[in-house]
Amino acid sequence: MLLLTLSTYWMGKIGFSGVIAIFLLLLTTIIKATIIIRDFMELRDVSLVWRIMMYGWLWGICIAISISYLISL
């Protein structure tokens, strides 16, 4: 997780921008959030309803951000 965080910091520091940067940042966010949901929140072995709610929220937010960004171009 530390390497993922440092990679996003590095992309911002060097001025990496554009559609590819946004989607790389969102992919990094999805990976980190999945690790947090599964391991830190210990939701790996819960019922399907909880997993659908958590991952649905994650994907819903990331898709909304992607659509908003693409519309603003």
C-alpha positions, 0 to 999 in steps of 0.5 A, a space after each residue: 500500500 505504501 508503494 501505491 501511495 508513493 506512486 500517486 504522489 510521484 505522478 502528481 509531483 512530476 506533473 503527470 496529467 490527462 486521461 491516462 493519469 486519471 485512470 491510473 489514479 482511479 485504478 490505484 484507488 480501487 486496488 488500495 480500497 480493495 485491500 482496505 475492505 478485505 484486510 483492514 475492515 476484515 470483510 473477506 468472510 462476511 455475507 454477500 450482501 455486505 460485499 456487494 454494498 462495499 464494492 458497489 459503493 467503491 465502483 459506483 464512486 470511481 465510475 461517477 468520477 470517471 464519467 464526470 471527468 470525461 464529460 468535462 473534457 
